């Protein structure tokens, strides 16, 4: 790595990290086979989301909740371009203090109603992934207390319009 001529010195291993101060917790889900696409997406983004943020203590354990919805059309588009889509119908993303804190929260009696609701629209088992964000490009999430990555407009970014790229 020391022989690499870094264009962005802040990406050198010896530089200050842009590791963000939260744990990203991803929950991958599939829709129930007997539930339509429309019902799956509507239920998850409305009823389930309302139940989630209504759980006592949610805001104290989770600083961000995002749902990523996909459809057969998105999967077909990826395949059309030679990409292999993951076989999930959605991904819930939470920013939490730590895995231990989130597990403690999930064990609370208030959380049980949310778990039960999942059976109305999704099929198990779910799979999860947890880790940290190292922000390379873009702005930090203002409420996270993290640091910015390389920002749009940085003079070191090469413009495809100037012929610096084959894109």
C-alpha positions, 0 to 999 in steps of 0.5 A, spaced: 500 500 500 505 504 501 507 504 493 500 506 491 500 513 489 494 516 493 490 521 489 486 522 496 491 522 501 485 521 506 484 514 504 491 512 506 491 507 511 495 512 516 490 517 515 484 519 520 479 514 519 472 516 517 469 510 521 462 512 523 460 512 530 454 507 530 453 499 528 449 498 522 444 492 522 441 489 516 435 485 516 434 481 510 427 479 508 423 475 503 415 476 502 410 470 504 409 467 497 401 467 498 402 475 499 402 480 493 408 484 491 403 490 493 401 488 499 408 486 502 411 493 500 405 496 503 404 492 509 412 493 511 412 501 509 406 502 513 403 497 519 410 494 520 414 501 520 409 504 525 409 498 530 417 499 529 418 506 531 412 505 536 415 500 540 417 503 547 425 505 547 426 505 539 429 512 539 433 510 544 436 504 541 436 506 534 438 512 531 436 511 523 431 506 520 431 505 513 427 500 508 430 498 502 424 495 497 426 491 491 421 488 486 421 482 480 422 488 475 429 491 479 431 484 479 430 483 472 433 489 470 439 487 474 439 480 470 439 484 464 445 487 465 449 481 467 448 482 475 446 476 479 441 479 484 440 477 491 434 473 493 431 477 498 425 482 497 427 487 502 432 489 507 431 493 513 437 498 515 438 500 522 443 504 526 444 502 533 449 503 538 452 496 539 449 489 537 449 488 544 444 494 545 440 492 540 439 484 542 437 487 549 432 491 546 429 486 542 428 481 548 424 487 551 416 485 552 414 491 547 418 488 541 414 482 541 408 485 538 413 487 532 416 480 531 409 477 531 407 482 525 412 480 521 408 473 520 403 478 516 407 479 510 414 476 510 417 469 510 422 466 514 428 465 516 431 472 516 438 473 515 442 479 518 449 482 517 452 487 522 458 492 521 461 499 521 461 504 516 467 507 513 464 513 509 469 514 503 464 518 499 459 523 501 456 527 507 455 524 514 448 523 517 448 529 521 445 526 527 450 521 527 456 525 529 460 522 524 465 525 519 464 526 512 467 522 506 470 525 500 465 530 498 462 532 491 465 538 488 472 536 490 477 538 485 481 531 485 474 528 482 475 526 475 470 528 470 467 524 465 465 530 461 472 532 460 474 525 457 478 523 463 473 516 464 471 511 459 464 512 462 
